[in-house]
Amino acid sequence: MVSVKRFVQDEPALMSAAKGFVTQFSAVEDPVVSVARRAKSLTSRIAWVLLGTVLFQDRDYSEIRALLNALYTKFPDEKLWSLPVPTGLEIEAVVESSFGGRNWSLFEHVAGIFWSVGLFVRHHPNLVDWACERTPEEMWRDLGEIYFMGKSNPRPKACAAIYRIIAQAPLGLGVVYRESRKMPPLPLTMGARRFLAILGPAREVSFADLEASEKQKMATDFFVAVNAENPYAVAHALQFFLEEGCEDFICRERTRHCAECPLYEFCNYAEHRR
């Protein structure tokens, strides 16, 4: 396996293209943050980020966005945590309507997740103060209270939620927090995994066969190599690489079917070549 440092040295043109891709996609909101911004208060936005992050599983981006929009329309702002809580049947009905049925791995858990996020907010009624008083590591610990947020390392959903909360707009909500030298692992999305496996330093090995710690180290090293000042911007942008959108891959939809993509010379999935 080629190290990230060696890859950077050997592939200057590809690294330049990767930086161009990140620049082009770093301002694209992910579906969780975009729906959370509908909320009126910052506490409500944080709460909806938490819910959206937990629910973001086994559905594509457009489907998750549609579900979160439908849930927000039915239970806006504080309805997520205010009493009395919605019934399980009410919550499940929104999912069935959004997905056209119950065929979703989280369907049997969705009401419990909704109630669990609401309970978390009732335990921490001012989520802005909650964030301001904690380091990201402490937030990571507290988020274990939420059902399906994960209990053991590395808890990728908890990590993703934290970065969505603290990252500056348009990447996140820009919530102030207690700074710490120790930060949660950067989110390793399916899009970033594809990039590393198809175009990046894992392209000559099986990325899937690497240990979880090796995958995370490679991803983090690569994110830093592309943008040392803001590696989360790289993690954020690469989530859209070959990720399903409304009608095609999100990256195709936003680059005139690859014609304006900085990676077009290197990507075998590119539709148009100059």
Secondary structure, DSSP 4 states (H G I P E B T S, - for coil): ---HHHHHHH-HHHHHHHHHHHHHHTTSPPHHHHHHTTSSSHHHHHHHHHHHHHH-SSS-HHHHHHHHHHHHHHS-GGGGTSSSPPPHHHHHHHHHHHHTSS-STTGGGHHHHHHHHHHHHHHSS-HHHHHHTS-HHHHHHHGGGSTTS-SSTT-HHHHHHHHHHHSPTTTS--------S--PPPP--HHHHHHHHHTSTTTTS-GGGS-HHHHHHHHHHHHHHH-SS-HHHHHHHHTTTT-B-SSSBHHHHTTTTTTT-TTTTT-TT-S---
